[in-house]
Amino acid sequence: MSIELPRRPATPFSAVPSALTPVEVETKTPPDAPKTETKARQMRVGRGITLSGEIKGCDWLLVEGSVEATLLECSAIEIAGSGVFKGTATVDNAEISGRFEGSLTLRKRLFIRQSGRVSGEIRYGQLEVECGGRLSGDIGSEEVTPRRD
């Protein structure tokens, strides 16, 4: 006796979103993110995803996976507990629950959560570290020139 299972119709390749296709993702907006009437330029690197290269021109980057990159012209970065960022970033604000390794320059505020680990060359305008958060390396507070768009 043989049983036939119904077949699902094949999904056309054009219907499958590409990694490079912009998609709208519902996310929380960082408190200091620019308020605009249009959708902000957001990028999310999900859990289990690895990305390397240069990231340029996003308003907000959420890292849940692994990123090895240079981050340019970005307003805010959030690294979730599962996220790892290795490289160079210059942003207005950062909230770190995961791990950052490299050169990080904050024009405004660096917030390290309890599970956050930040190491490397760090420059910030304001610093807040929850009990348990770690910060190590060449660290300094200084006036950082605001981004000019």
C-alpha positions in Angstrom: 0.0 0.0 0.0 1.5 3.4 -0.9 0.3 6.8 0.3 0.7 9.8 -1.9 1.2 13.1 -0.1 -0.1 16.3 -1.8 2.8 18.3 -3.3 3.2 22.0 -2.5 3.5 24.2 -5.5 7.0 25.4 -6.1 7.7 28.9 -5.0 9.0 31.0 -7.9 12.6 32.2 -7.2 11.5 35.8 -7.7 9.0 35.4 -4.8 11.8 34.5 -2.3 13.3 37.6 -0.7 17.0 38.1 -1.5 19.5 39.0 1.2 20.0 42.3 -0.6 16.3 43.1 -1.1 15.2 45.8 1.4 12.5 44.5 3.7 10.6 46.4 6.4 11.2 45.0 9.8 9.2 46.0 12.9 11.8 47.1 15.4 11.9 49.3 18.4 13.3 52.8 17.6 16.3 53.8 19.6 15.6 56.7 21.9 17.9 59.1 20.2 17.2 58.0 16.6 16.3 60.8 14.2 12.6 61.5 14.0 11.5 61.5 10.4 8.2 61.1 8.7 9.6 58.4 6.4 10.9 55.0 7.5 14.4 55.1 8.8 17.1 53.2 7.0 17.4 50.1 9.3 19.5 47.0 9.0 19.2 43.8 11.1 21.7 41.0 11.1 19.8 38.2 12.5 20.9 35.4 14.9 23.0 32.8 13.1 23.9 35.2 10.2 27.5 36.3 9.6 28.2 39.5 7.7 31.6 41.0 6.8 32.5 44.1 4.8 31.6 47.8 4.9 28.2 49.0 6.1 27.4 52.5 5.1 24.4 54.9 5.4 22.1 53.1 7.7 20.3 55.0 10.5 20.2 52.0 12.8 22.0 48.7 12.8 20.8 45.8 15.0 23.3 42.9 15.4 22.0 39.6 16.6 24.4 37.5 14.6 28.1 38.1 13.8 29.5 41.2 12.0 33.0 41.9 11.0 32.9 45.3 9.4 33.6 49.0 9.1 30.5 50.9 10.0 30.2 54.4 8.4 27.6 57.1 8.4 25.3 55.3 10.9 23.4 57.0 13.7 23.0 54.0 16.1 24.1 50.5 16.7 22.5 47.9 19.0 24.2 44.7 19.7 21.9 42.1 21.2 23.0 39.5 23.7 23.7 37.0 21.0 25.5 39.6 18.8 29.1 40.1 18.1 30.6 43.1 16.2 34.3 43.1 15.3 35.7 46.1 13.5 35.4 49.9 13.4 32.3 51.9 14.1 31.6 55.6 14.5 28.0 56.3 15.6 25.9 58.7 17.6 24.7 56.1 20.1 25.3 52.5 20.9 23.6 50.0 23.2 25.6 46.8 23.8 24.2 43.7 25.3 26.5 41.3 23.3 30.2 41.8 22.4 32.0 44.6 20.6 35.7 44.3 19.7 37.7 47.0 17.9 37.5 50.7 17.5 34.3 52.4 18.7 33.7 56.2 18.6 30.4 57.6 20.0 29.5 61.1 19.2 26.9 60.9 22.0 26.2 58.0 24.3 27.6 54.5 24.9 25.3 52.2 27.0 26.7 48.8 28.1 24.1 46.4 29.4 24.7 43.9 32.2 25.7 41.2 29.6 27.7 43.6 27.4 31.4 43.3 26.7 33.2 46.1 24.9 37.0 46.0 24.2 39.4 48.0 22.1 39.9 51.7 21.5 36.7 53.4 22.8 35.9 57.1 22.6 32.6 58.4 23.9 30.6 61.5 24.8 28.6 59.9 27.6 29.0 56.5 29.2 26.6 54.3 31.1 27.5 50.7 32.3 25.0 48.5 34.0 26.3 46.4 36.9 28.0 43.4 35.3 28.9 45.1 32.0 32.6 45.1 31.0 34.7 47.7 29.3 38.4 47.3 28.6 41.1 48.7 26.4 42.1 52.3 25.5 39.1 54.2 26.8 38.5 57.9 26.9 35.8 60.6 27.1 36.2 63.4 24.7 34.3 65.8 22.6 33.6 64.1 19.3 32.7 66.2 16.3 29.0 65.7 15.3 28.2 64.0 12.1 27.5 66.3 9.1 25.0 65.0 6.7 
